[in-house]
Amino acid sequence: MLLSLNNIEVIYDRVALAIKGVSIEVEQGAMVALLGANGAGKSTLLKAISGLLKAERGEVTRGEVCFQGRSIDTLSPHARVERGIVHVLEGRRVFEHLTPEENLVAASAVRGSRADMQRNRERVYSYFPRLHERRSAQAGYLSGGEQQMLAIGRALMTQPTLLMLDEPSLGLSPLLVAEIFEIVRRINREQGVSVLLVEQNAVAALEVVSHGYLIEGGRIVMHDSAEAMKQNPDIQEFYLGGREGRDFNAIKHYRRRKRWLS
């Protein structure tokens, strides 16, 4: 198993329990989605894996994060990148004052030689030809889609084994989302990079992954194949646009959870 989270709990400010006994697995070469509404705990879970919780006064207080069969709980974020874990944060977070070319070169300093940098850069440009066309522009002036491509490309410069994407569809048109997700699928297929995809856009996510987890209130309430999740009536009603005017908040959470877990 490439990545496994075993009964993880996350607390912020030593008080607020954000993640409650979560266990998930990502196999080598797999594409897995973590679905859920805003505030469900998806981003917190990715930060527990990448080691970025401490910067937000959060910590893993129970359970274990294992990568390639070894616990990484005591490793710094930089050491986790060196192990092959890369986290593309929500909102792109590119270096806006640098060009796309300079963004890619800056990311390459984390791992590898100069030859690795040149090879990885050309590979990024092969996946994202638009970045090559705009390589000398200031990154802050790129479109939202181009900035998302740059954020993913920058992550690829670290030669990851696990690519974690946090809401890559946010603010993008359906056409751009489909294009970017298809490129991510190509990267997975051609490079063997495993992908953990955090998304509110369940429709787009379930088209590209093989398995998914649904998180609500900091707990995993469903885990199944992508096809099974697409056919699940609760997923269809609340995440695939089939709620037919019903108020999500009016439905008792425990009822749905009982159905999902039965």
C-alpha positions in Angstrom: 0.0 0.0 0.0 1.4 3.4 -1.0 -0.5 5.6 1.5 -2.6 4.6 4.5 -4.2 6.7 7.2 -5.1 4.6 10.2 -7.8 6.0 12.6 -6.5 9.6 12.3 -7.7 12.4 14.5 -6.9 16.0 14.0 -7.3 18.8 16.5 -6.9 22.6 16.0 -5.8 24.9 18.8 -5.8 21.8 21.2 -9.6 22.1 21.3 -11.5 21.8 18.0 -11.7 18.2 16.8 -11.7 18.4 12.9 -11.0 14.8 11.8 -12.5 11.9 13.8 -11.1 8.5 13.4 -10.5 8.5 9.6 -8.9 5.6 7.8 -8.2 5.8 4.0 -5.9 3.9 1.6 -4.3 4.8 -1.8 -2.7 2.0 -3.7 0.4 2.5 -5.9 -0.7 3.9 -9.3 -4.3 4.5 -8.1 -6.5 7.6 -8.5 -8.7 8.1 -5.5 -11.2 10.9 -4.8 -12.1 12.4 -1.4 -15.5 14.0 -1.7 -17.5 16.1 0.6 -19.2 19.5 1.2 -17.3 22.6 2.2 -16.0 22.3 5.7 -16.2 18.5 5.8 -12.5 18.0 6.6 -11.1 17.3 3.1 -8.4 19.9 3.1 -7.4 19.2 6.7 -6.9 15.5 5.8 -4.5 16.4 2.9 -2.6 18.7 5.3 -2.3 15.9 7.8 -0.6 13.9 5.0 1.7 16.7 3.7 2.6 17.9 7.2 1.2 21.4 6.8 -1.1 21.3 9.8 1.3 22.8 12.2 1.3 26.1 10.3 -2.4 26.4 11.0 -2.1 25.3 14.7 -3.4 21.9 13.9 -1.9 18.5 14.9 -2.6 14.8 14.5 -3.4 13.6 18.0 -4.2 10.0 17.3 -3.6 7.4 14.6 -0.8 7.1 12.1 0.0 8.3 8.6 2.1 5.7 6.7 3.7 6.1 3.3 5.3 3.2 1.5 4.9 1.1 4.6 6.6 3.6 7.0 5.2 6.1 9.5 5.8 9.7 8.4 4.2 11.4 11.4 7.5 12.9 12.7 8.7 14.1 9.2 8.8 17.7 8.2 6.8 18.9 5.2 10.1 19.2 3.2 11.1 15.7 4.1 7.7 14.4 3.0 8.2 16.1 -0.4 11.6 14.4 -0.6 9.8 11.1 0.0 7.6 11.7 -3.0 4.5 13.4 -1.5 3.4 16.7 -3.1 0.4 18.8 -2.2 -1.2 21.2 -4.7 -3.0 23.6 -2.4 -6.5 25.0 -3.0 -6.3 28.4 -4.8 -3.2 27.6 -6.9 -0.7 29.6 -4.8 1.7 30.2 -7.7 4.5 32.7 -7.4 2.7 35.5 -9.2 5.8 37.8 -9.6 7.7 35.0 -11.4 7.2 33.6 -14.9 5.9 30.1 -15.4 9.4 29.1 -16.3 10.8 30.5 -13.1 8.1 28.9 -11.1 9.0 25.5 -12.5 12.7 26.0 -11.9 12.1 27.1 -8.3 10.2 23.9 -7.6 12.9 21.7 -9.1 15.3 22.8 -6.3 13.4 20.4 -3.9 14.6 17.2 -5.6 16.9 16.1 -8.4 19.8 17.3 -10.5 19.9 20.0 -13.2 19.4 17.3 -15.8 16.3 16.1 -13.9 15.1 19.7 -13.9 15.4 20.1 -17.6 13.8 16.7 -18.3 10.9 17.4 -15.9 10.4 20.8 -17.3 10.0 19.5 -20.8 7.6 16.8 -19.6 5.5 19.5 -17.9 5.4 21.5 -21.1 4.4 18.4 -23.0 1.4 18.0 -20.7 0.6 21.7 -20.7 1.5 23.2 -24.0 -0.2 26.4 -23.0 2.4 26.9 -20.3 5.1 26.7 -22.8 3.4 29.4 -24.9 3.1 31.6 -21.8 6.4 30.7 -20.2 7.8 34.2 -20.2 4.7 36.0 -19.0 4.2 37.0 -15.4 2.3 34.2 -13.6 0.0 36.7 -11.9 -1.4 37.6 -15.3 -2.2 34.0 -16.3 -5.9 32.9 -16.5 -7.3 30.8 -13.6 -7.0 27.6 -15.7 -3.4 28.4 -16.7 -2.5 29.1 -13.1 -4.0 25.7 -12.1 -1.9 24.0 -14.9 1.2 25.8 -13.5 0.4 24.7 -9.9 0.2 21.1 -11.1 3.2 21.4 -13.3 5.2 22.9 -10.4 4.2 19.8 -8.3 5.5 17.5 -11.1 8.9 19.2 -11.0 9.4 17.5 -7.6 9.1 14.0 -9.2 6.3 12.9 -7.0 5.1 9.4 -6.2 1.8 10.7 -4.8 0.1 13.9 -6.2 -2.5 15.4 -3.9 -4.8 18.0 -5.5 -7.0 20.2 -3.4 -10.1 21.5 -5.3 -8.4 21.8 -8.7 -11.8 22.6 -10.4 -12.5 25.6 -8.2 -13.5 28.6 -10.2 -12.9 27.0 -13.6 -15.3 26.4 -16.5 -16.5 22.8 -17.1 -14.5 22.6 -20.3 -11.3 23.6 -18.5 -12.0 21.2 -15.6 -12.5 18.3 -18.1 -9.2 19.3 -19.9 -7.2 19.4 -16.6 -8.7 16.2 -15.2 -7.9 14.4 -18.5 -4.3 15.6 -18.2 -4.1 14.4 -14.6 -5.4 11.0 -15.8 -2.6 10.9 -18.5 0.0 11.7 -15.8 -1.3 8.9 -13.7 -1.3 6.5 -16.6 2.0 7.4 -18.2 4.1 8.3 -15.2 2.5 5.9 -12.6 2.0 8.8 -10.2 -0.8 8.0 -7.7 -3.4 10.7 -7.2 -5.5 11.7 -4.2 -8.1 14.2 -5.5 -10.1 16.4 -3.1 -13.2 17.7 -4.7 -16.6 19.2 -4.2 -17.3 18.6 -7.9 -18.3 15.0 -7.5 -19.5 14.7 -11.1 -16.0 15.5 -12.5 -14.1 13.6 -9.9 -15.9 10.3 -10.2 -15.3 10.3 -14.0 -11.5 10.0 -13.5 -10.9 8.1 -10.3 -11.3 4.4 -9.6 -12.4 4.7 -6.0 -13.8 7.4 -3.7 -14.3 8.3 -0.1 -17.1 10.5 1.2 -16.3 12.6 4.3 -18.9 14.4 6.4 -18.3 16.2 9.7 -14.7 14.9 9.8 -15.8 11.2 9.4 -15.7 8.9 6.5 -19.3 7.9 5.8 -18.8 6.0 2.5 -16.1 4.2 0.6 -16.7 2.4 -2.7 -15.7 2.2 -6.4 -16.4 5.3 -8.5 -19.1 3.4 -10.4 -20.9 2.3 -7.3 -20.8 5.8 -5.8 -22.2 7.2 -9.0 -25.1 4.8 -8.7 -25.8 5.4 -5.0 -29.1 7.3 -4.6 -27.7 9.4 -1.7 -24.7 10.5 -3.7 -26.9 11.2 -6.7 -29.3 13.3 -4.6 -26.8 15.4 -2.7 -23.6 15.4 -4.8 -24.6 14.7 -8.4 -27.3 17.4 -8.8 -30.3 15.2 -8.3 -31.7 16.6 -5.1 -34.9 17.9 -6.9 -35.4 20.9 -4.7 -34.9 19.2 -1.4 -33.1 21.1 1.4 -29.9 19.3 2.2 -29.9 20.6 5.8 -33.4 19.4 6.4 -32.4 15.7 6.1 -31.1 14.1 9.2 -27.4 13.2 8.7 -27.7 10.0 10.8 -30.3 8.6 8.5 -28.2 8.9 5.4 -25.1 7.7 7.2 -27.1 4.6 8.4 -28.1 3.9 4.8 -24.5 4.3 3.5 -23.0 2.1 6.1 -25.6 -0.7 5.8 
